Amino acid sequence: MKAPDLGIKIGFYEHGKRNSITDVKGIKVGHVTLIKGEGKLIPGKGPVRTGITVILPHEGNIFKEKLLANAFVMNGYAKPVGLTQIRELGTIETPIALTNTLSVYTVADALTDYMLEQNEDIGVTTGSVNPVVLECNDSYLNDLRGKHVKKEHVFEAIKKASENFEEGSVGAGTGMGSFEFKGGIGSSSRVVEIEGKKYTVGALVLNNFGKREDLTIAGVPVGWELRDYPGRAKPSKGSIIMILATDAPLTARQLYRLAKRAVVGLARTGGYAYHGSGDIALAFSTAQRIKHYQRGEVEIKMLPDARLNRLFKAAAEATEEAIINSLLQAKTMTGRDSHIRYALPHDKLIEIMKKYGRLEG
């Protein structure tokens, strides 16, 4: 159940058919969720509450047909792989993977293997490949030291990728917490019209940050109202990964500008980029592909900068709602050492939204 299903309207623009990042045509998302064991933490053994989420940016060979992209780092307490080349060249050439902090390197290796299987020329007649892996720390619920995400899980997530995918306590979001409630994976989209043509902006977040009293939903201080609600847990210092996708023709420079607007959505939910957080936004466009073996001049289309305001607003709104959707769809979970992250209580939330006059229908 997402925010609109509860009568909570976030922002002004309408969302797409699925209210998901996959409203941008060609994008698919796949998860593998790993849950095993309970009770006392045995480092390297369990309990396990983690997973992998993979975003396929288009249905073709992403190495042979790259997409324009860029990234913005709000707070750099993070261990990403692949951002340096994205910032330098302005393209992505592999699927985008999300996981826990200490599994980043296994996942990057697996993504590399996947790309080598798909492209026999890598490292032989052409250069190397730049896997993109982003992370959050799920150690409050998960045995982080165990590095339980394996190569086969990455391949499985890619194989399972679909336009319709679960959100909440799944995939990379399995062990994550947000605003001292259960967090995870969330997604949303917005559709805008620019000069008579409709464009979609989709957001997907890996949500693992926030103090309870900071939580704000559609302008309502929900976290403050729930500050004494049972089950307060260790606050999440960070982090959040925000992925933005659009079918609007934008250059890498413009995508950097779009990525920065994700932080506006983050702030509207009560995100303050506290010390210890890793807040990263990555934006890409599916509107045009850059061929790996391109010869001659490359023609890049772009919207005028003066026409980007609606896309900026859509990016902020989609990110804001994606964060809230991750909370709404996450389920209460008990992890290592009997740590519990409770789900955001829908009944209490509805009462609070009614109190402030922000519930529709």
C-alpha positions in Angstrom: 0.0 0.0 0.0 1.4 3.4 -1.1 0.7 6.9 0.1 -2.1 7.6 -2.5 -3.9 4.3 -1.4 -4.2 5.8 2.1 -5.4 9.1 0.8 -2.1 10.8 1.4 -1.2 13.2 -1.5 2.4 14.2 -1.7 3.2 17.0 -4.1 1.2 18.3 -7.0 2.0 16.2 -10.1 0.2 13.0 -11.0 2.1 9.7 -10.7 2.4 7.2 -13.5 0.5 3.9 -14.0 2.5 1.9 -11.4 3.7 4.9 -9.3 7.1 3.4 -9.7 10.5 3.9 -11.3 9.4 1.3 -13.9 6.9 3.8 -15.3 9.9 4.9 -17.2 9.7 2.5 -20.1 12.4 -0.2 -20.3 13.4 -0.2 -16.6 13.1 -3.4 -14.6 13.9 -4.1 -10.9 14.8 -7.4 -9.3 15.4 -8.5 -5.7 16.8 -11.4 -3.7 15.8 -11.3 0.0 17.9 -13.2 2.5 16.3 -14.0 5.9 17.8 -16.8 8.1 18.2 -17.5 11.8 17.3 -15.5 14.9 18.5 -14.6 18.3 22.0 -13.7 19.4 24.5 -12.3 16.9 27.3 -14.7 15.9 29.5 -12.6 13.8 30.0 -14.2 10.4 27.2 -16.6 10.9 23.9 -14.7 11.5 21.1 -13.9 12.0 20.8 -12.8 8.3 18.5 -9.9 7.3 19.9 -8.6 4.1 19.7 -8.8 0.3 20.3 -7.4 -3.1 18.3 -5.1 -5.4 19.2 -4.6 -9.1 17.9 -2.0 -11.5 18.2 -2.8 -15.2 18.2 0.6 -16.9 17.0 -0.7 -20.3 16.3 -4.0 -22.0 19.3 -4.1 -24.3 23.1 -4.5 -23.7 23.8 -1.6 -21.4 27.6 -1.9 -22.1 27.2 -1.6 -25.8 24.4 1.1 -25.5 25.2 3.3 -22.5 22.9 5.8 -21.0 23.7 9.3 -19.9 23.9 9.7 -16.2 25.4 11.6 -13.3 25.5 11.5 -9.5 25.3 13.9 -6.6 26.8 13.2 -3.2 25.0 15.1 -0.4 27.0 13.4 2.4 29.9 11.1 1.6 29.9 8.7 4.5 29.5 5.9 2.0 31.3 3.1 0.1 30.0 3.4 -3.4 31.6 1.7 -6.4 31.5 3.2 -9.9 30.7 6.9 -9.2 34.0 8.3 -10.2 33.7 7.2 -13.8 30.0 8.2 -13.9 31.0 11.7 -12.9 33.9 11.8 -15.4 32.2 10.3 -18.5 28.5 11.0 -17.8 27.3 7.5 -18.6 26.3 4.2 -17.0 27.3 0.9 -18.6 26.0 -1.8 -16.2 22.9 -2.5 -14.1 22.7 -0.5 -10.9 23.0 -2.7 -7.7 22.0 -1.9 -4.2 23.1 -3.9 -1.1 24.6 -3.7 2.4 27.9 -2.0 3.1 30.2 -5.0 3.3 28.7 -6.8 0.4 29.5 -4.0 -2.1 32.7 -5.7 -3.3 31.1 -9.1 -3.8 28.3 -7.5 -5.7 30.7 -5.4 -7.8 32.6 -8.6 -8.7 29.4 -10.4 -9.6 28.3 -7.5 -11.8 31.6 -7.6 -13.5 31.3 -11.3 -14.2 27.8 -10.7 -15.6 29.0 -8.1 -17.9 32.0 -10.2 -19.0 29.5 -13.0 -19.9 27.5 -10.6 -22.0 30.4 -8.9 -23.7 33.3 -11.1 -24.8 35.2 -8.0 -26.0 35.7 -6.5 -22.5 39.4 -6.6 -21.6 40.3 -8.1 -24.9 39.6 -5.7 -27.8 38.1 -2.9 -25.7 38.6 -1.5 -22.2 37.3 -2.6 -18.8 33.8 -2.1 -17.3 32.5 0.1 -14.6 30.1 -1.7 -12.2 27.8 0.5 -10.2 27.0 -0.6 -6.6 25.6 1.6 -3.8 25.0 0.7 -0.2 23.5 1.3 3.2 24.5 -0.3 6.5 22.0 -2.9 7.8 23.9 -4.0 10.9 21.2 -3.2 13.4 19.2 -6.2 12.2 21.8 -8.1 10.1 25.1 -9.9 10.6 27.0 -7.5 8.5 30.3 -9.3 8.9 28.9 -12.4 7.3 28.8 -10.8 3.8 25.9 -13.2 3.1 25.1 -11.7 -0.3 26.8 -14.0 -2.8 27.5 -13.8 -6.6 24.6 -16.2 -7.4 22.2 -13.8 -5.6 23.2 -11.0 -7.9 22.6 -13.1 -11.0 19.3 -14.3 -9.6 18.1 -10.7 -8.9 19.0 -9.8 -12.5 17.1 -12.8 -13.8 14.0 -11.9 -11.7 13.9 -8.3 -12.7 10.5 -7.1 -13.7 8.4 -4.0 -14.3 6.3 -5.1 -11.3 8.4 -5.5 -8.1 7.9 -5.6 -4.4 8.8 -2.7 -2.1 9.4 -2.4 1.6 11.4 -5.0 3.5 12.8 -6.8 0.4 16.1 -7.1 -1.4 18.6 -4.6 -0.3 16.0 -3.1 2.0 15.5 -6.2 4.0 17.6 -5.1 7.0 17.1 -1.4 6.8 15.4 1.0 9.2 14.2 4.6 8.8 13.1 7.2 11.4 13.4 4.3 13.9 10.7 2.4 12.1 11.2 -0.4 9.5 12.5 1.0 6.2 13.6 -0.5 3.0 12.9 -0.1 -0.7 10.4 2.5 -1.9 9.5 3.9 -5.3 7.3 6.5 -6.9 6.9 8.4 -10.2 5.6 11.7 -11.6 4.4 12.7 -15.1 4.9 16.2 -16.3 4.2 18.0 -19.6 6.7 20.3 -21.2 5.9 22.1 -24.4 3.1 19.7 -25.2 5.0 16.5 -24.6 4.7 14.2 -21.5 7.8 13.0 -19.6 8.1 10.7 -16.6 10.4 10.9 -13.7 10.7 7.8 -11.5 12.5 7.4 -8.1 13.6 4.4 -6.2 15.2 4.7 -2.8 17.1 2.4 -0.4 15.9 4.0 2.9 18.0 3.7 6.1 18.2 7.0 7.9 16.5 9.4 10.3 15.4 10.2 13.9 11.8 9.4 14.7 10.9 13.0 15.7 12.1 14.3 12.3 9.7 12.2 10.2 7.4 14.5 8.2 4.7 13.2 5.8 3.0 15.6 3.4 4.1 18.4 5.7 2.7 16.8 8.9 5.1 16.2 11.8 4.2 12.5 12.1 7.4 11.5 13.8 6.9 14.1 16.6 3.3 12.9 17.1 4.6 9.3 17.4 7.7 10.2 19.5 6.3 8.2 22.4 4.9 5.3 20.3 6.3 2.0 21.7 9.3 0.4 20.1 11.7 3.3 19.8 15.0 1.9 18.5 18.5 3.1 17.8 18.2 6.0 15.4 19.6 5.5 11.9 22.4 7.9 11.3 22.2 7.1 7.6 22.1 6.4 4.9 19.9 6.8 1.8 20.5 5.9 -1.9 18.2 7.8 -4.3 17.9 6.6 -7.9 16.2 8.9 -10.4 15.2 7.8 -13.9 13.6 9.8 -16.7 12.7 9.5 -20.3 13.3 13.2 -20.9 16.3 14.0 -23.1 18.9 15.4 -20.7 22.6 15.8 -20.9 24.9 14.5 -18.2 25.3 18.0 -16.9 21.5 18.4 -16.6 21.2 15.0 -14.9 23.6 16.2 -12.3 21.2 19.1 -11.7 18.3 16.6 -11.6 20.1 14.4 -9.1 20.6 17.3 -6.7 16.8 17.8 -6.6 16.3 14.4 -5.0 17.8 16.0 -1.8 14.9 18.4 -1.8 12.5 15.4 -1.5 14.8 13.9 1.2 14.6 17.1 3.2 10.8 17.3 3.0 10.6 13.9 4.8 12.8 15.1 7.6 16.2 14.1 6.3 19.0 16.3 7.6 22.1 14.5 6.3 23.4 14.0 9.8 27.1 13.1 10.4 27.5 9.4 9.7 25.1 9.3 6.8 25.8 8.5 3.2 23.3 10.4 1.0 23.8 9.7 -2.6 21.6 10.5 -5.7 22.1 9.0 -9.1 20.1 10.1 -12.1 20.0 8.7 -15.6 18.0 9.2 -18.8 16.6 6.5 -21.1 15.9 9.0 -23.9 19.1 8.3 -25.9 21.8 5.7 -26.0 25.5 6.2 -26.5 27.0 3.4 -28.5 30.2 1.9 -27.2 31.7 1.6 -30.7 30.4 5.0 -31.9 32.2 6.4 -34.9 32.2 10.1 -35.8 30.2 12.7 -34.1 27.6 12.0 -31.5 24.4 14.0 -31.6 22.9 14.6 -28.1 19.4 16.0 -27.7 18.5 18.1 -24.7 15.7 20.1 -23.3 16.5 23.8 -22.7 17.6 24.5 -19.2 14.8 27.0 -18.8 12.3 24.2 -19.3 13.6 21.9 -16.6 11.7 23.3 -13.6 8.9 20.8 -13.8 11.3 17.9 -14.0 13.1 19.3 -10.9 9.9 19.5 -9.0 8.9 16.0 -10.2 12.2 14.6 -9.0 11.7 16.1 -5.6 8.1 14.9 -5.3 8.9 11.4 -6.5 11.8 11.0 -4.1 9.7 12.3 -1.2 6.9 9.9 -1.9 9.3 7.0 -2.5 10.8 7.5 1.0 7.3 7.4 2.5 6.3 4.5 0.4 9.2 2.5 1.7 7.9 3.0 5.2 4.3 2.3 4.4 5.2 -1.0 2.8 7.8 -2.3 5.2 6.8 -4.9 7.8 7.9 -5.3 11.4 11.1 -7.3 11.6 13.2 -8.9 14.4 16.9 -9.3 13.7 20.2 -9.9 15.4 20.2 -9.8 19.2 16.4 -9.6 19.1 16.6 -6.0 17.8 13.2 -5.0 16.4 12.3 -2.4 13.8 8.5 -1.8 14.0 6.5 -1.0 10.9 5.0 2.5 10.8 1.5 2.0 12.3 -1.0 2.8 9.5 -3.9 3.3 11.9 -2.0 5.9 14.0 -0.8 7.6 10.8 -4.3 8.0 9.4 -5.4 9.5 12.7 -2.6 12.0 12.6 -3.1 12.9 9.0 -6.9 13.5 9.7 -5.9 15.7 12.7 -3.9 18.0 10.5 -6.5 17.9 7.7 -4.1 16.2 5.2 -6.1 13.1 4.3 -8.0 13.0 1.1 -11.2 11.2 0.4 
